[in-house]
């Protein structure tokens, strides 16, 4: 329950994510690298995209607020978007990011 331990654990996951696909066991979160990804969602479901520093360049589809080769810094810009379809498309042109959905 300590935030400092949780942040260090997330930093370790980010560090090794270049070697393997990472999924969180305690929440619906994926750590994604460059390329095209599809995430099953339900319309209205919250989808957060949290870039790993320094930034990511991302194109999305199936979201209320889509991105088109937009720079996504690690800030609130990717916070609490909403799925508009049963599948969300995420194309990461550069960088890596966490894709987190509500249960």
VOLODO-910949 format. One record per residue: x, y, z of N, C-alpha, C in turn; residue in three letters; residue number from 1. Coordinates in steps of 0.1 Angstrom, whole numbers, plus 5000, padded with zeros to 4 digits. Example, Ala and Ser with C-alpha at 12.3 -4.5 7.8 and 13.67 -1.06 7.14 Angstrom:
% residues 2
<pt n_u="5132" n_v="4943" n_w="5078" ca_u="5123" ca_v="4955" ca_w="5078" c_u="5132" c_v="4967" c_w="5078" mitor="ala" gukol="1"/>
<pt n_u="5128" n_v="4978" n_w="5071" ca_u="5137" ca_v="4989" ca_w="5071" c_u="5129" c_v="5000" c_w="5079" mitor="ser" gukol="2"/>
% end
This chain:
% residues 103
<pt n_u="5008" n_v="4988" n_w="5000" ca_u="5000" ca_v="5000" ca_w="5000" c_u="5008" c_v="5013" c_w="5000" mitor="unk" gukol="1"/>
<pt n_u="5022" n_v="5012" n_w="4999" ca_u="5030" ca_v="5024" ca_w="4999" c_u="5032" c_v="5029" c_w="4985" mitor="unk" gukol="2"/>
<pt n_u="5029" n_v="5042" n_w="4982" ca_u="5030" ca_v="5047" ca_w="4969" c_u="5045" c_v="5047" c_w="4964" mitor="unk" gukol="3"/>
<pt n_u="5055" n_v="5048" n_w="4972" ca_u="5069" ca_v="5048" ca_w="4967" c_u="5072" c_v="5034" c_w="4962" mitor="unk" gukol="4"/>
<pt n_u="5067" n_v="5024" n_w="4969" ca_u="5070" ca_v="5010" ca_w="4964" c_u="5063" c_v="5007" c_w="4951" mitor="unk" gukol="5"/>
<pt n_u="5050" n_v="5012" n_w="4950" ca_u="5043" ca_v="5010" ca_w="4938" c_u="5050" c_v="5017" c_w="4926" mitor="unk" gukol="6"/>
<pt n_u="5054" n_v="5029" n_w="4928" ca_u="5061" ca_v="5036" ca_w="4917" c_u="5074" c_v="5029" c_w="4913" mitor="unk" gukol="7"/>
<pt n_u="5082" n_v="5024" n_w="4922" ca_u="5094" ca_v="5017" ca_w="4919" c_u="5090" c_v="5004" c_w="4911" mitor="unk" gukol="8"/>
<pt n_u="5080" n_v="4997" n_w="4915" ca_u="5076" ca_v="4985" ca_w="4908" c_u="5071" c_v="4988" c_w="4894" mitor="unk" gukol="9"/>
<pt n_u="5064" n_v="4999" n_w="4892" ca_u="5060" ca_v="5003" ca_w="4878" c_u="5072" c_v="5006" c_w="4870" mitor="unk" gukol="10"/>
<pt n_u="5082" n_v="5013" n_w="4876" ca_u="5094" ca_v="5017" ca_w="4869" c_u="5102" c_v="5004" c_w="4864" mitor="unk" gukol="11"/>
<pt n_u="5102" n_v="4994" n_w="4873" ca_u="5108" ca_v="4981" ca_w="4869" c_u="5101" c_v="4975" c_w="4857" mitor="unk" gukol="12"/>
<pt n_u="5088" n_v="4975" n_w="4858" ca_u="5080" ca_v="4969" ca_w="4846" c_u="5084" c_v="4977" c_w="4833" mitor="unk" gukol="13"/>
<pt n_u="5084" n_v="4990" n_w="4834" ca_u="5087" ca_v="4998" ca_w="4823" c_u="5101" c_v="4995" c_w="4817" mitor="unk" gukol="14"/>
<pt n_u="5111" n_v="4993" n_w="4826" ca_u="5124" ca_v="4990" ca_w="4823" c_u="5125" c_v="4977" c_w="4814" mitor="unk" gukol="15"/>
<pt n_u="5118" n_v="4967" n_w="4819" ca_u="5119" ca_v="4954" ca_w="4812" c_u="5109" c_v="4952" c_w="4801" mitor="unk" gukol="16"/>
<pt n_u="5100" n_v="4962" n_w="4798" ca_u="5090" ca_v="4960" ca_w="4788" c_u="5095" c_v="4959" c_w="4774" mitor="unk" gukol="17"/>
<pt n_u="5107" n_v="4963" n_w="4772" ca_u="5113" ca_v="4962" ca_w="4758" c_u="5117" c_v="4947" c_w="4755" mitor="unk" gukol="18"/>
<pt n_u="5118" n_v="4939" n_w="4766" ca_u="5121" ca_v="4925" ca_w="4764" c_u="5109" c_v="4916" c_w="4763" mitor="unk" gukol="19"/>
<pt n_u="5098" n_v="4920" n_w="4768" ca_u="5086" ca_v="4911" ca_w="4768" c_u="5073" c_v="4919" c_w="4770" mitor="unk" gukol="20"/>
<pt n_u="5062" n_v="4913" n_w="4766" ca_u="5049" ca_v="4919" ca_w="4769" c_u="5046" c_v="4919" c_w="4783" mitor="unk" gukol="21"/>
<pt n_u="5042" n_v="4931" n_w="4789" ca_u="5038" ca_v="4932" ca_w="4803" c_u="5024" c_v="4934" c_w="4804" mitor="unk" gukol="22"/>
<pt n_u="5017" n_v="4927" n_w="4813" ca_u="5003" ca_v="4929" ca_w="4817" c_u="5003" c_v="4930" c_w="4832" mitor="unk" gukol="23"/>
<pt n_u="4995" n_v="4939" n_w="4837" ca_u="4993" ca_v="4940" ca_w="4852" c_u="4984" c_v="4929" c_w="4857" mitor="unk" gukol="24"/>
<pt n_u="4987" n_v="4923" n_w="4868" ca_u="4978" ca_v="4913" ca_w="4874" c_u="4967" c_v="4919" c_w="4882" mitor="unk" gukol="25"/>
<pt n_u="4969" n_v="4931" n_w="4888" ca_u="4959" ca_v="4936" ca_w="4897" c_u="4950" c_v="4947" c_w="4891" mitor="unk" gukol="26"/>
<pt n_u="4952" n_v="4950" n_w="4878" ca_u="4944" ca_v="4960" ca_w="4871" c_u="4945" c_v="4957" c_w="4856" mitor="unk" gukol="27"/>
<pt n_u="4934" n_v="4961" n_w="4848" ca_u="4935" ca_v="4959" ca_w="4834" c_u="4944" c_v="4969" c_w="4827" mitor="unk" gukol="28"/>
<pt n_u="4957" n_v="4966" n_w="4827" ca_u="4967" ca_v="4975" ca_w="4821" c_u="4977" c_v="4967" c_w="4812" mitor="unk" gukol="29"/>
<pt n_u="4980" n_v="4972" n_w="4801" ca_u="4990" ca_v="4967" ca_w="4792" c_u="5001" c_v="4977" c_w="4789" mitor="unk" gukol="30"/>
<pt n_u="5013" n_v="4972" n_w="4788" ca_u="5025" ca_v="4981" ca_w="4785" c_u="5028" c_v="4978" c_w="4770" mitor="unk" gukol="31"/>
<pt n_u="5026" n_v="4988" n_w="4762" ca_u="5027" ca_v="4985" ca_w="4747" c_u="5039" c_v="4993" c_w="4741" mitor="unk" gukol="32"/>
<pt n_u="5045" n_v="4987" n_w="4732" ca_u="5056" ca_v="4993" ca_w="4724" c_u="5052" c_v="4996" c_w="4710" mitor="unk" gukol="33"/>
<pt n_u="5062" n_v="5001" n_w="4702" ca_u="5059" ca_v="5005" ca_w="4688" c_u="5051" c_v="4994" c_w="4680" mitor="unk" gukol="34"/>
<pt n_u="5042" n_v="4999" n_w="4672" ca_u="5034" ca_v="4990" ca_w="4663" c_u="5019" c_v="4992" c_w="4665" mitor="unk" gukol="35"/>
<pt n_u="5011" n_v="4984" n_w="4659" ca_u="4997" ca_v="4985" ca_w="4660" c_u="4991" c_v="4975" c_w="4670" mitor="unk" gukol="36"/>
<pt n_u="4982" n_v="4980" n_w="4678" ca_u="4976" ca_v="4972" ca_w="4689" c_u="4961" c_v="4973" c_w="4688" mitor="unk" gukol="37"/>
<pt n_u="4954" n_v="4963" n_w="4693" ca_u="4939" ca_v="4964" ca_w="4694" c_u="4936" c_v="4959" c_w="4708" mitor="unk" gukol="38"/>
<pt n_u="4927" n_v="4967" n_w="4714" ca_u="4922" ca_v="4963" ca_w="4728" c_u="4907" c_v="4962" c_w="4727" mitor="unk" gukol="39"/>
<pt n_u="4902" n_v="4950" n_w="4732" ca_u="4888" ca_v="4948" ca_w="4733" c_u="4882" c_v="4957" c_w="4744" mitor="unk" gukol="40"/>
<pt n_u="4871" n_v="4964" n_w="4741" ca_u="4865" ca_v="4973" ca_w="4751" c_u="4850" c_v="4973" c_w="4749" mitor="unk" gukol="41"/>
<pt n_u="4843" n_v="4979" n_w="4757" ca_u="4828" ca_v="4981" ca_w="4755" c_u="4826" c_v="4996" c_w="4753" mitor="unk" gukol="42"/>
<pt n_u="4817" n_v="5000" n_w="4745" ca_u="4814" ca_v="5014" ca_w="4743" c_u="4812" c_v="5021" c_w="4756" mitor="unk" gukol="43"/>
<pt n_u="4818" n_v="5033" n_w="4758" ca_u="4817" ca_v="5040" ca_w="4771" c_u="4827" c_v="5037" c_w="4781" mitor="unk" gukol="44"/>
<pt n_u="4835" n_v="5026" n_w="4779" ca_u="4845" ca_v="5022" ca_w="4789" c_u="4857" c_v="5032" c_w="4789" mitor="unk" gukol="45"/>
<pt n_u="4862" n_v="5035" n_w="4800" ca_u="4873" ca_v="5044" ca_w="4802" c_u="4886" c_v="5038" c_w="4797" mitor="unk" gukol="46"/>
<pt n_u="4893" n_v="5045" n_w="4789" ca_u="4906" ca_v="5041" ca_w="4784" c_u="4916" c_v="5052" c_w="4787" mitor="unk" gukol="47"/>
<pt n_u="4927" n_v="5049" n_w="4794" ca_u="4937" ca_v="5059" ca_w="4797" c_u="4950" c_v="5054" c_w="4790" mitor="unk" gukol="48"/>
<pt n_u="4957" n_v="5064" n_w="4783" ca_u="4969" ca_v="5061" ca_w="4776" c_u="4980" c_v="5069" c_w="4783" mitor="unk" gukol="49"/>
<pt n_u="4989" n_v="5063" n_w="4790" ca_u="4999" ca_v="5070" ca_w="4798" c_u="5013" c_v="5067" c_w="4792" mitor="unk" gukol="50"/>
<pt n_u="5019" n_v="5077" n_w="4786" ca_u="5032" ca_v="5076" ca_w="4779" c_u="5043" c_v="5073" c_w="4789" mitor="unk" gukol="51"/>
<pt n_u="5053" n_v="5066" n_w="4784" ca_u="5065" ca_v="5064" ca_w="4792" c_u="5075" c_v="5074" c_w="4787" mitor="unk" gukol="52"/>
<pt n_u="5081" n_v="5081" n_w="4797" ca_u="5090" ca_v="5093" ca_w="4793" c_u="5100" c_v="5089" c_w="4782" mitor="unk" gukol="53"/>
<pt n_u="5104" n_v="5098" n_w="4774" ca_u="5100" ca_v="5112" ca_w="4774" c_u="5086" c_v="5115" c_w="4768" mitor="unk" gukol="54"/>
<pt n_u="5083" n_v="5107" n_w="4757" ca_u="5070" ca_v="5109" ca_w="4751" c_u="5067" c_v="5097" c_w="4741" mitor="unk" gukol="55"/>
<pt n_u="5055" n_v="5097" n_w="4736" ca_u="5051" ca_v="5088" ca_w="4726" c_u="5045" c_v="5095" c_w="4715" mitor="unk" gukol="56"/>
<pt n_u="5045" n_v="5090" n_w="4703" ca_u="5037" ca_v="5095" ca_w="4691" c_u="5027" c_v="5085" c_w="4688" mitor="unk" gukol="57"/>
<pt n_u="5014" n_v="5089" n_w="4688" ca_u="5003" ca_v="5079" ca_w="4688" c_u="4992" c_v="5083" c_w="4679" mitor="unk" gukol="58"/>
<pt n_u="4986" n_v="5073" n_w="4672" ca_u="4974" ca_v="5074" ca_w="4665" c_u="4964" c_v="5064" c_w="4671" mitor="unk" gukol="59"/>
<pt n_u="4951" n_v="5069" n_w="4673" ca_u="4941" ca_v="5060" ca_w="4679" c_u="4929" c_v="5059" c_w="4670" mitor="unk" gukol="60"/>
<pt n_u="4921" n_v="5049" n_w="4672" ca_u="4907" ca_v="5048" ca_w="4666" c_u="4898" c_v="5042" c_w="4677" mitor="unk" gukol="61"/>
<pt n_u="4885" n_v="5045" n_w="4676" ca_u="4876" ca_v="5039" ca_w="4685" c_u="4875" c_v="5046" c_w="4698" mitor="unk" gukol="62"/>
<pt n_u="4880" n_v="5058" n_w="4699" ca_u="4880" ca_v="5066" ca_w="4711" c_u="4872" c_v="5079" c_w="4709" mitor="unk" gukol="63"/>
<pt n_u="4866" n_v="5085" n_w="4719" ca_u="4859" ca_v="5097" ca_w="4718" c_u="4868" c_v="5109" c_w="4714" mitor="unk" gukol="64"/>
<pt n_u="4880" n_v="5108" n_w="4719" ca_u="4890" ca_v="5119" ca_w="4716" c_u="4902" c_v="5112" c_w="4709" mitor="unk" gukol="65"/>
<pt n_u="4901" n_v="5110" n_w="4696" ca_u="4912" ca_v="5103" ca_w="4688" c_u="4924" c_v="5111" c_w="4687" mitor="unk" gukol="66"/>
<pt n_u="4935" n_v="5104" n_w="4685" ca_u="4948" ca_v="5110" ca_w="4683" c_u="4953" c_v="5107" c_w="4668" mitor="unk" gukol="67"/>
<pt n_u="4959" n_v="5116" n_w="4662" ca_u="4964" ca_v="5114" ca_w="4648" c_u="4979" c_v="5118" c_w="4647" mitor="unk" gukol="68"/>
<pt n_u="4988" n_v="5108" n_w="4650" ca_u="5002" ca_v="5111" ca_w="4651" c_u="5005" c_v="5122" c_w="4660" mitor="unk" gukol="69"/>
<pt n_u="4998" n_v="5122" n_w="4671" ca_u="5000" ca_v="5133" ca_w="4681" c_u="5010" c_v="5129" c_w="4691" mitor="unk" gukol="70"/>
<pt n_u="5017" n_v="5139" n_w="4696" ca_u="5027" ca_v="5137" ca_w="4707" c_u="5020" c_v="5135" c_w="4720" mitor="unk" gukol="71"/>
<pt n_u="5023" n_v="5125" n_w="4727" ca_u="5016" ca_v="5122" ca_w="4740" c_u="5027" c_v="5122" c_w="4751" mitor="unk" gukol="72"/>
<pt n_u="5029" n_v="5134" n_w="4757" ca_u="5039" ca_v="5134" ca_w="4768" c_u="5033" c_v="5127" c_w="4780" mitor="unk" gukol="73"/>
<pt n_u="5041" n_v="5124" n_w="4791" ca_u="5035" ca_v="5118" ca_w="4803" c_u="5028" c_v="5129" c_w="4811" mitor="unk" gukol="74"/>
<pt n_u="5016" n_v="5131" n_w="4808" ca_u="5008" ca_v="5141" ca_w="4815" c_u="4993" c_v="5136" c_w="4814" mitor="unk" gukol="75"/>
<pt n_u="4984" n_v="5145" n_w="4816" ca_u="4970" ca_v="5142" ca_w="4817" c_u="4963" c_v="5141" c_w="4803" mitor="unk" gukol="76"/>
<pt n_u="4970" n_v="5144" n_w="4792" ca_u="4964" ca_v="5144" ca_w="4779" c_u="4957" c_v="5131" c_w="4775" mitor="unk" gukol="77"/>
<pt n_u="4963" n_v="5119" n_w="4779" ca_u="4957" ca_v="5106" ca_w="4776" c_u="4948" c_v="5101" c_w="4787" mitor="unk" gukol="78"/>
<pt n_u="4945" n_v="5109" n_w="4797" ca_u="4937" ca_v="5104" ca_w="4808" c_u="4922" c_v="5104" c_w="4805" mitor="unk" gukol="79"/>
<pt n_u="4916" n_v="5092" n_w="4809" ca_u="4901" ca_v="5091" ca_w="4809" c_u="4894" c_v="5094" c_w="4796" mitor="unk" gukol="80"/>
<pt n_u="4900" n_v="5088" n_w="4785" ca_u="4893" ca_v="5089" ca_w="4772" c_u="4881" c_v="5078" c_w="4773" mitor="unk" gukol="81"/>
<pt n_u="4873" n_v="5078" n_w="4763" ca_u="4861" ca_v="5068" ca_w="4763" c_u="4861" c_v="5061" c_w="4750" mitor="unk" gukol="82"/>
<pt n_u="4859" n_v="5047" n_w="4751" ca_u="4858" ca_v="5039" ca_w="4739" c_u="4844" c_v="5042" c_w="4733" mitor="unk" gukol="83"/>
<pt n_u="4844" n_v="5043" n_w="4719" ca_u="4832" ca_v="5045" ca_w="4712" c_u="4828" c_v="5032" c_w="4704" mitor="unk" gukol="84"/>
<pt n_u="4836" n_v="5022" n_w="4705" ca_u="4834" ca_v="5009" ca_w="4698" c_u="4839" c_v="4997" c_w="4706" mitor="unk" gukol="85"/>
<pt n_u="4837" n_v="4985" n_w="4701" ca_u="4841" ca_v="4973" ca_w="4709" c_u="4856" c_v="4970" c_w="4708" mitor="unk" gukol="86"/>
<pt n_u="4863" n_v="4978" n_w="4699" ca_u="4877" ca_v="4976" ca_w="4698" c_u="4883" c_v="4990" c_w="4697" mitor="unk" gukol="87"/>
<pt n_u="4894" n_v="4992" n_w="4704" ca_u="4902" ca_v="5004" ca_w="4703" c_u="4915" c_v="5001" c_w="4696" mitor="unk" gukol="88"/>
<pt n_u="4918" n_v="5009" n_w="4686" ca_u="4930" ca_v="5007" ca_w="4679" c_u="4941" c_v="5017" c_w="4684" mitor="unk" gukol="89"/>
<pt n_u="4953" n_v="5012" n_w="4686" ca_u="4964" ca_v="5021" ca_w="4691" c_u="4976" c_v="5018" c_w="4682" mitor="unk" gukol="90"/>
<pt n_u="4980" n_v="5028" n_w="4675" ca_u="4992" ca_v="5027" ca_w="4667" c_u="5003" c_v="5036" c_w="4673" mitor="unk" gukol="91"/>
<pt n_u="5013" n_v="5030" n_w="4679" ca_u="5024" ca_v="5037" ca_w="4685" c_u="5035" c_v="5038" c_w="4674" mitor="unk" gukol="92"/>
<pt n_u="5037" n_v="5051" n_w="4670" ca_u="5047" ca_v="5053" ca_w="4660" c_u="5061" c_v="5055" c_w="4666" mitor="unk" gukol="93"/>
<pt n_u="5061" n_v="5059" n_w="4679" ca_u="5074" ca_v="5061" ca_w="4686" c_u="5071" c_v="5060" c_w="4701" mitor="unk" gukol="94"/>
<pt n_u="5079" n_v="5054" n_w="4708" ca_u="5078" ca_v="5053" ca_w="4723" c_u="5070" c_v="5041" c_w="4728" mitor="unk" gukol="95"/>
<pt n_u="5067" n_v="5042" n_w="4740" ca_u="5059" ca_v="5031" ca_w="4747" c_u="5049" c_v="5038" c_w="4756" mitor="unk" gukol="96"/>
<pt n_u="5038" n_v="5030" n_w="4759" ca_u="5028" ca_v="5036" ca_w="4768" c_u="5020" c_v="5025" c_w="4775" mitor="unk" gukol="97"/>
<pt n_u="5014" n_v="5029" n_w="4786" ca_u="5005" ca_v="5020" ca_w="4794" c_u="4991" c_v="5023" c_w="4788" mitor="unk" gukol="98"/>
<pt n_u="4984" n_v="5012" n_w="4785" ca_u="4970" ca_v="5013" ca_w="4781" c_u="4962" c_v="5007" c_w="4793" mitor="unk" gukol="99"/>
<pt n_u="4954" n_v="5015" n_w="4799" ca_u="4947" ca_v="5011" ca_w="4812" c_u="4932" c_v="5013" c_w="4809" mitor="unk" gukol="100"/>
<pt n_u="4924" n_v="5003" n_w="4812" ca_u="4910" ca_v="5003" ca_w="4810" c_u="4903" c_v="5001" c_w="4824" mitor="unk" gukol="101"/>
<pt n_u="4892" n_v="5007" n_w="4826" ca_u="4884" ca_v="5004" ca_w="4838" c_u="4878" c_v="4990" c_w="4837" mitor="unk" gukol="102"/>
<pt n_u="4876" n_v="4983" n_w="4848" ca_u="4871" ca_v="4970" ca_w="4848" c_u="4857" c_v="4969" c_w="4842" mitor="unk" gukol="103"/>
% end
